Amino acid sequence: MKHTLYPWERAVRFDRGVLVGEVEPGEHKFPRHVVLHRVDLRARSLTPAAQDVPTADGVLVRVTVVVRWAVSSATAFVVASAGPEAELYTAVQLALRGAVITRVHSAVDPEREAIAAEVLAAVALRAAELGISVSEVAVRDVVMPGELRRAALAELVAASEGRAALERARGETAALRSLLNAARLAEEHPALLELRALQAASTVVVERPKRA
């Protein structure tokens, strides 16, 4: 039988159930008793479902990660497990849980990069056994419980209202200071009040006649 393998593919060859080796890209012709298991070597992404993980202070935090991986050994990928992708999925979820559970809830979001690095290191060995190379892990989402989100929003609103009240107080203080300075100046120089009165009296308002 003829088989064509593309540049991003490898095939694991079995002759009558016996593992023979890997077949490189190209056109090949094998007897009927030869079985080939094709493996795609291109990089791909895995996004496990978000999981609620208890933190060190007992808060359930929902965390989602994205894992970038590719097959590094076609033979191991075929032979080591009946479901290597599912095995990787489980390893990532367990590693993520282990990284989050040691932190308090307030440290999870600021330490995304550290958590991702811990997950990557934790899954590297198991991934290699499965014929997989994990090149990158990134923490995509960190969602706190609704109560904490509402409390954080209330804190932001309170801080904003506090800043607004402070600005109003500063404005009122400046106005009072201006009035106080004017009163002090009038008390020290009474002639200024007379000049102000003369200025007001000498102001003439001229109205233009309306056109017919």
C-alpha positions as a printed NumPy array, in Angstrom:
array([[  0.   ,   0.   ,   0.   ],
       [  1.132,   3.56 ,  -0.737],
       [  1.416,   6.147,   2.028],
       [  2.235,   9.848,   1.722],
       [  3.499,  11.731,   4.763],
       [  3.582,  15.53 ,   4.786],
       [  6.508,  17.559,   6.154],
       [  4.762,  18.088,   9.513],
       [  3.968,  14.398,   9.942],
       [  5.742,  11.322,  11.226],
       [  4.399,   7.785,  11.24 ],
       [  5.056,   5.057,  13.766],
       [  5.409,   1.739,  11.931],
       [  4.239,  -1.641,  13.193],
       [  4.838,  -4.908,  11.312],
       [  2.374,  -7.575,  12.397],
       [  1.986,  -5.795,  15.75 ],
       [  5.708,  -5.279,  16.325],
       [  7.071,  -1.755,  16.64 ],
       [  9.631,  -1.164,  13.897],
       [ 10.345,   2.583,  14.04 ],
       [  9.331,   5.924,  12.624],
       [  8.707,   6.776,   8.991],
       [  9.862,  10.16 ,   7.653],
       [  7.862,  12.473,   5.328],
       [  7.534,  11.426,   1.689],
       [  5.886,   8.699,  -0.397],
       [  6.25 ,   5.152,   0.846],
       [  5.003,   1.743,  -0.179],
       [  4.557,  -0.993,   2.401],
       [  3.071,  -4.484,   2.475],
       [ -0.501,  -4.835,   3.713],
       [  0.553,  -6.228,   7.076],
       [  2.313,  -2.91 ,   7.915],
       [  0.297,  -0.49 ,  10.046],
       [  1.23 ,   3.199,  10.273],
       [  0.085,   5.533,  13.035],
       [  0.318,   9.099,  11.768],
       [  1.356,  11.835,  14.202],
       [  1.065,  15.589,  13.605],
       [  4.179,  17.399,  14.862],
       [  2.824,  20.929,  14.521],
       [  2.517,  23.105,  17.624],
       [ -0.949,  23.475,  19.108],
       [ -2.681,  25.021,  22.106],
       [ -4.509,  23.408,  24.996],
       [ -6.911,  25.415,  27.165],
       [ -8.159,  23.321,  30.08 ],
       [-11.53 ,  24.254,  31.546],
       [-11.405,  26.875,  34.283],
       [-11.211,  25.304,  37.705],
       [-12.045,  26.702,  41.138],
       [ -8.939,  26.3  ,  43.263],
       [ -8.83 ,  26.975,  47.03 ],
       [ -6.081,  29.389,  48.005],
       [ -3.993,  29.281,  51.157],
       [ -6.5  ,  31.572,  52.909],
       [ -9.519,  29.485,  51.896],
       [-10.866,  31.535,  48.971],
       [-12.008,  29.739,  45.814],
       [-10.342,  31.404,  42.829],
       [-11.223,  30.472,  39.255],
       [ -8.092,  30.2  ,  37.106],
       [ -7.649,  29.414,  33.409],
       [ -4.356,  28.647,  31.655],
       [ -3.272,  28.231,  28.047],
       [ -0.629,  25.615,  27.214],
       [  1.434,  25.627,  24.02 ],
       [  2.745,  22.17 ,  23.123],
       [  3.911,  19.913,  20.308],
       [  4.847,  16.279,  19.815],
       [  8.566,  15.763,  20.324],
       [  8.631,  11.964,  19.938],
       [  6.08 ,  10.331,  17.681],
       [  6.863,   6.873,  19.045],
       [  6.365,   7.852,  22.684],
       [  3.21 ,   9.774,  21.747],
       [  1.715,   6.603,  20.243],
       [  3.069,   4.009,  22.675],
       [  3.228,   5.663,  26.103],
       [ -0.484,   6.329,  26.564],
       [ -3.829,   5.578,  24.962],
       [ -4.737,   9.268,  25.366],
       [ -1.64 ,  11.476,  25.615],
       [ -3.578,  14.73 ,  25.199],
       [ -5.925,  13.786,  28.032],
       [ -2.904,  12.893,  30.173],
       [ -1.377,  16.3  ,  29.481],
       [ -4.701,  17.974,  30.308],
       [ -4.821,  16.243,  33.701],
       [ -1.172,  17.021,  34.46 ],
       [ -1.728,  20.718,  33.744],
       [ -4.825,  20.878,  35.952],
       [ -3.02 ,  19.204,  38.851],
       [  0.042,  21.432,  38.467],
       [ -2.124,  24.544,  38.376],
       [ -3.925,  23.475,  41.525],
       [ -0.604,  22.873,  43.256],
       [  0.694,  26.327,  42.28 ],
       [ -2.412,  28.244,  43.356],
       [ -3.149,  26.423,  46.602],
       [  0.089,  27.665,  48.2  ],
       [ -0.803,  31.356,  47.698],
       [ -3.277,  33.699,  49.348],
       [ -6.033,  34.929,  47.029],
       [ -4.601,  38.455,  46.753],
       [ -1.312,  37.068,  45.378],
       [ -2.74 ,  34.924,  42.581],
       [ -3.341,  37.636,  39.99 ],
       [ -0.09 ,  39.596,  40.592],
       [  1.932,  36.356,  40.417],
       [  0.57 ,  35.038,  37.107],
       [  4.024,  34.642,  35.573],
       [  5.376,  32.769,  38.594],
       [  2.365,  30.433,  38.609],
       [  2.792,  29.763,  34.88 ],
       [  6.487,  28.969,  35.384],
       [  5.644,  26.536,  38.199],
       [  3.045,  24.768,  36.057],
       [  5.502,  24.492,  33.168],
       [  8.172,  22.984,  35.408],
       [  5.703,  20.593,  37.03 ],
       [  4.365,  19.126,  33.775],
       [  7.66 ,  18.965,  31.865],
       [  8.664,  15.477,  33.054],
       [  5.281,  13.838,  32.466],
       [  4.98 ,  15.568,  29.097],
       [  8.38 ,  14.21 ,  28.021],
       [  7.274,  10.679,  28.974],
       [  4.286,  11.151,  26.657],
       [  6.484,  12.35 ,  23.799],
       [  5.315,  15.945,  24.259],
       [  7.296,  19.169,  24.583],
       [  5.535,  22.032,  26.402],
       [  6.975,  25.326,  25.193],
       [  4.802,  27.828,  27.042],
       [  2.219,  28.145,  29.805],
       [  0.287,  31.353,  30.371],
       [ -2.331,  32.227,  32.986],
       [ -5.199,  33.678,  30.95 ],
       [ -7.898,  34.475,  33.532],
       [ -8.062,  34.914,  37.292],
       [-11.611,  35.419,  38.583],
       [-12.327,  36.125,  42.23 ],
       [-15.635,  35.183,  43.924],
       [-18.532,  37.604,  43.437],
       [-18.38 ,  38.812,  47.04 ],
       [-14.748,  39.859,  46.681],
       [-15.408,  41.548,  43.319],
       [-18.248,  43.558,  44.844],
       [-16.091,  44.484,  47.827],
       [-13.266,  45.616,  45.521],
       [-15.725,  47.717,  43.493],
       [-17.113,  49.294,  46.667],
       [-13.56 ,  50.108,  47.737],
       [-12.844,  51.795,  44.397],
       [-16.067,  53.809,  44.603],
       [-15.275,  54.875,  48.174],
       [-11.775,  55.938,  47.164],
       [-13.156,  57.94 ,  44.226],
       [-15.756,  59.649,  46.42 ],
       [-13.058,  60.408,  48.977],
       [-10.896,  62.099,  46.329],
       [-13.886,  64.119,  45.103],
       [-14.707,  65.225,  48.656],
       [-11.083,  66.233,  49.192],
       [-11.127,  68.366,  46.035],
       [-14.359,  70.054,  47.153],
       [-12.859,  70.767,  50.551],
       [ -9.762,  72.248,  48.919],
       [-11.952,  74.476,  46.737],
       [-13.988,  75.659,  49.708],
       [-10.834,  76.323,  51.705],
       [ -9.387,  78.383,  48.848],
       [-12.616,  80.406,  48.59 ],
       [-12.669,  81.082,  52.34 ],
       [ -9.02 ,  82.08 ,  52.252],
       [ -9.748,  84.521,  49.432],
       [-12.65 ,  86.054,  51.362],
       [-10.515,  86.295,  54.479],
       [ -7.752,  88.061,  52.583],
       [-10.262,  90.499,  51.082],
       [-11.733,  91.262,  54.492],
       [ -8.303,  91.797,  55.995],
       [ -7.299,  94.072,  53.126],
       [-10.497,  96.166,  53.498],
       [ -9.94 ,  96.454,  57.23 ],
       [ -6.371,  97.629,  56.773],
       [ -7.167,  99.985,  53.857],
       [-10.706, 101.453,  54.174],
       [-10.076, 103.739,  51.192],
       [-10.203, 100.705,  48.932],
       [-13.892, 100.281,  49.732],
       [-14.573, 103.918,  48.77 ],
       [-12.705, 103.476,  45.494],
       [-14.693, 100.338,  44.779],
       [-17.955, 102.177,  45.45 ],
       [-16.914, 105.043,  43.114],
       [-15.974, 102.539,  40.451],
       [-19.379, 100.86 ,  40.68 ],
       [-21.154, 104.24 ,  40.574],
       [-19.225, 105.369,  37.492],
       [-20.163, 102.259,  35.522],
       [-22.706, 103.232,  32.876],
       [-24.715, 100.717,  30.964],
       [-25.62 , 101.858,  27.481],
       [-28.417, 100.053,  25.723],
       [-28.546, 100.09 ,  21.955],
       [-31.883, 101.296,  20.505],
       [-33.967,  98.542,  19.018],
       [-34.371,  98.563,  15.276],
       [-37.87 ,  99.11 ,  13.963]])
